[in-house]
Amino acid sequence: MPLCRLSVFFCNHDCDPWRTSCSSSEPSSFTIDCGKHTRRTFCPAVGSPGGRRRALVAPPGGQTKATGPGSIPEFIIKIDKQNGNAEDFYVGTEIMSPGGMIPFHKHHNSEEVVILEEGGATVTVGDKRAVAGSHSIIFIPRETWVSITNTGNRSIHLYALFSRQGFENFLRARSVRPGEPSTPLTPEEVRRAADEGHVTPWDTSKGPYPPGVPHPLTQR
């Protein structure tokens, strides 16, 4: 059963929020910030060896792209303190290829809203799991385990909106610039990044699923 379906309109003119440059001459009801490009590299969970850097701080106002292995190779920091001088909100975007996965984690300081332009993602929030339809909006409360996997056959454009900043620090602490090698992180560095990002990634050495999360084989 799909999650709720809603059409979401981000601007009052023909624009592409995924492009890497914006024209100041285009009329808009709000400011478009093209954000910073970073490339995601999935790491083992906290406590696991061999973690790799995943996000890198860039100079304010610039575009940052980072590279590394991973099923979701790139994400963009659209709005935060460095992009738009936001006091509270953090907004990020990414494209999930088929098979792409955001592993289980939970946020401690922020509620989150995820918007999925295309359908086909299997979304787990707490004790619920569903396949999201196109234009789905998912609300994720604080202290709630969440994971998203593109189980469809086409790419999915994802928008993530956070009510409080912090998670972008975790992302920046675990990425690299284009062409730079992914640098191993120590378990202490991973824990520090998680603390600064107000997030707990699930430690898969304890099993594939956090407590209270439905298992696919037992989900009806």
Steps between C-alpha positions, in 0.01 A plus 500: 500500500655835399558778744296818461526667158531875464612728221766741621572829323827672581489806273265706290699472177667233289815418693704194581602480867755233415719711274832638614447868420217751532427821318429801718278642222240225538190611692422289806287516809801404709877479482642196325827382647682252281682355797817302533565175323643217703540139407374240745713208604317253719693392804468218749298597803648645816732249658573322172851514355592656169269801497563748217466876481175612357452880505731798488463861609540748215542879499168683549323584177687243292403172339650188654502163330644197669561148377521149631341157465137460592158422359399868534816666372399866530294729717460877510482722806243756386421707808678531834704760689761512222244494218240771549597585861213288635464505877308174543429314177723261314390386153681245286433318175631185339423255222455136595587256224326161495642302791611820677458492875498735797589270792314497831563802719308734730520873567501637854450874458286531189183388334537419131278509193606301194344566160537236229423620147483151351353183643666170577682563828450264791483722808526386861407748774491354849277194500347572158617408151342585163587549135469870420312623196604799291485840674499336842564701813640315801509647849772367733471594871803545722651185653347279229690245293476566127635337187422554130590263217427550132344163421362627169652502154559874450680778682319693774547869574495548876463819702576495874383787722611521865342720766838552670853510368762248600481201265687693232799499736493121499490497119782751466715304742478192281565606139777593260546734205484367142809307408611458860524149648259391769697522823442239773343632818579365842208387718561806718473732197175332399360543852607864507332566164181336627504709818549822304223398262255404777447164331542133587576268208393143573795277592455202266734291714195467729289363215343630179202673665463734798259406782134535410560522125298256283700234320417448130445124542249557781327801344160416348 
